[in-house]
Amino acid sequence: MRSAARAYRLAVFTKNWTNPAYAGARLAADRLARRHGCRLTHFVPTRPDDVAEQRALLETALAERPDAILLAPTHATALNDVLSGLQALGIPLLCFVSRPLGVEPACCRRR
């Protein structure tokens, strides 16, 4: 069990800086993280909806071992190997807007 003094580290991935819906998602994530004492890092491709860049950002985040990843995936299947890798490390994946095909996010698993 985690110590109550340690803040959870969350990595949030949106698809781009241009869509106002993703700006709203980042704002909501910031507010919730602040309310619950979490540390949050945003990862956003500089080229809108760029799959290769989001993959590289996911790999960067994996090296930092966040406690959970919140993701709006840029592609339904192209990130599956990276996403499966984070699940193998025990890092929960939570998706919003859409979810990958073939990788089941933590919020969708049946108990």
N, C-alpha and C positions, 0 to 999 in steps of 0.2 A: 504494500500500500504506500502511496506517495505521502510525503510530508506535507502538511497543510501550508507550511511556509514557502514551499517551492511553487512558483508560478508555472502553469502549463504553457508550453511553447507550441504555438499553432502557426502553420504555414498556409496562407490563403492564395489560391491561384485563380485569376480571372483571365479571360481571353484577350482583352485589349484595354487600352486607355480611352478609346473613342466612344464606346457605347455607354450612355448615361445609366443604363440598368446595372452595369458592372461597377460604375462609380457608386451607385446606391448600395450595392452588395458590399463593397469595401468599407463604406461608411458604417453600415450596420455591423459588420464584423469588428470594426474598431470600437464601436460603442459597446458591444457585448463583451469583447475582450477586456475593456476597461472596467466594466461593471463587475466582471467575475475575476479580475486580477490575473488575467492571462497575458502573456507576451505574444505579440502577433507580428508576423512578417508577411508582407505582400510580395507576390511574384507575378509580374505581368510582362508578357512579351512586348518588346518595343515595336515590332511589326505586328499589326493586328491579326489575331487568329492564326499565328504561325506555329504549326505543330512542332517543327524542329526546335524552335526556340523554347516552347513550353516544355519539351522533353529535357532540354539542357537545364532549364530552371528547376524541374523536378529532381534531376540528378544532383544539382547543387543543394537543394533542400534536404535530400536524403543524406548527404554527407554531414549535415548539421543535426540529424536525428531529431526532428520535431516530435512532439507527443501526438500530434494528429495533423492530417492534411485535409483541407477543404478545397475542393476542386470543381471548376467549371471546365471540363475537358475540351480541348480544341478539336478533337477527333474521336470518333466512337471506338476505334480499335488500335490506332497507331501508337498509343501510349501503354498498351496492355503489359508489355514486358516490364516497363519501369514500375507500373502500378502493382503488378504481381510481386515485384521485388520489395516494395515498401511493405506490402502485407506480410511477406515472409519475415521481415524484420519486426513484425508486430506493431507497425504504425497504422492506426486506424485511418481509413479513407472515407470521407464524407463528401458527397457530390451535390451540386446544386445546378439548376437550369437543365442539365442533361446528365446522363451517366454513361460510362463506357459499356460496351457490349463484351461480355466474356470475363469481366472482373466485377465481382459483387462488392459494392461499398458496404462498410460496416453498418450503416443505417438500414440496409435492405436485407441483411442476413436473417434467415429464419432460425429461431431457437429451438 
